[in-house]
Amino acid sequence: MMSAWATLFTLRHPRARAAVPAWLLAVGLGATTGVLRVEAGKHFWTDVLFGSVAGTAIGVLVPLLHRNDRGRRFSAGMSPTPRGALVSLTGRF
């Protein structure tokens, strides 16, 4: 969640001096949460490492895929259906 927030902040304010502190805050809170979960015996280090890599990748890629740029060739979406969620990836060729 924090990587998505930091990505959105960076995309909306590309020249802001607060972009680096925003990323430091996002990474710091995520790392602190992971360390506390391991120290509390709730997760293994491997779980935390894999989850942080996957979460960061999703948090960065989803906002980037949903950007409204002119000339964008690909888009991603998700819609609820009666049998579950429908995930789509569309593109122009």
C-alpha positions in Angstrom: 0.0 0.0 0.0 2.8 2.4 0.8 4.6 1.8 -2.5 1.4 2.6 -4.3 1.0 5.8 -2.3 4.6 6.8 -3.0 4.3 6.0 -6.7 1.1 8.0 -7.0 2.8 10.9 -5.2 5.8 10.8 -7.5 3.5 10.6 -10.6 1.4 13.6 -9.5 4.3 15.7 -8.3 7.3 14.6 -10.5 9.4 17.7 -9.6 8.6 17.7 -5.9 11.4 17.7 -3.4 9.3 15.6 -1.1 9.4 12.6 -3.4 12.5 11.1 -1.8 11.2 11.6 1.8 7.9 10.0 0.6 9.7 6.9 -0.7 11.8 6.8 2.5 8.7 6.9 4.6 7.0 4.2 2.5 10.0 1.9 2.6 10.6 2.6 6.3 7.1 1.8 7.4 7.0 -1.3 5.3 10.3 -2.6 6.6 9.4 -1.8 10.2 6.1 -3.7 9.8 8.0 -6.7 8.3 10.6 -6.7 11.1 8.0 -6.5 13.8 6.0 -9.3 12.3 9.1 -11.6 12.2 10.1 -10.6 15.8 6.6 -11.3 17.0 6.9 -14.8 15.6 4.0 -14.2 13.1 6.1 -14.7 9.9 9.3 -16.1 8.6 12.0 -13.9 7.0 11.3 -15.5 3.7 7.6 -14.7 3.9 8.4 -11.1 4.6 11.0 -10.7 1.9 8.8 -12.3 -0.8 5.8 -10.3 0.4 7.7 -7.0 0.3 9.0 -7.7 -3.2 5.6 -8.7 -4.5 3.8 -5.9 -2.7 6.3 -3.3 -4.0 6.1 -4.6 -7.5 2.3 -4.5 -7.5 2.2 -1.1 -5.7 4.4 0.4 -8.5 3.0 -1.4 -11.5 -0.7 -0.9 -10.9 -0.5 2.9 -10.8 1.8 2.9 -13.8 -0.6 0.7 -15.8 -3.5 3.0 -14.9 -1.8 6.2 -16.0 -3.8 8.2 -18.5 -1.0 9.0 -21.0 -1.7 9.9 -24.6 -0.4 7.2 -26.9 -0.5 4.6 -24.3 -0.7 1.2 -25.9 -1.6 -1.1 -23.0 -4.0 -0.9 -20.1 -5.1 -3.2 -17.3 -8.4 -3.4 -15.5 -10.4 -5.5 -13.0 -14.2 -5.9 -12.8 -16.3 -7.8 -10.4 -18.5 -10.6 -11.9 -21.1 -12.9 -10.4 -18.4 -15.7 -10.4 -15.5 -13.7 -9.2 -13.2 -11.0 -10.5 -12.3 -10.5 -14.1 -8.8 -9.2 -14.8 -8.1 -7.8 -18.2 -5.0 -6.6 -20.1 -5.8 -4.8 -23.4 -3.5 -3.3 -26.0 -3.5 -1.6 -29.4 -1.5 -3.2 -32.2 
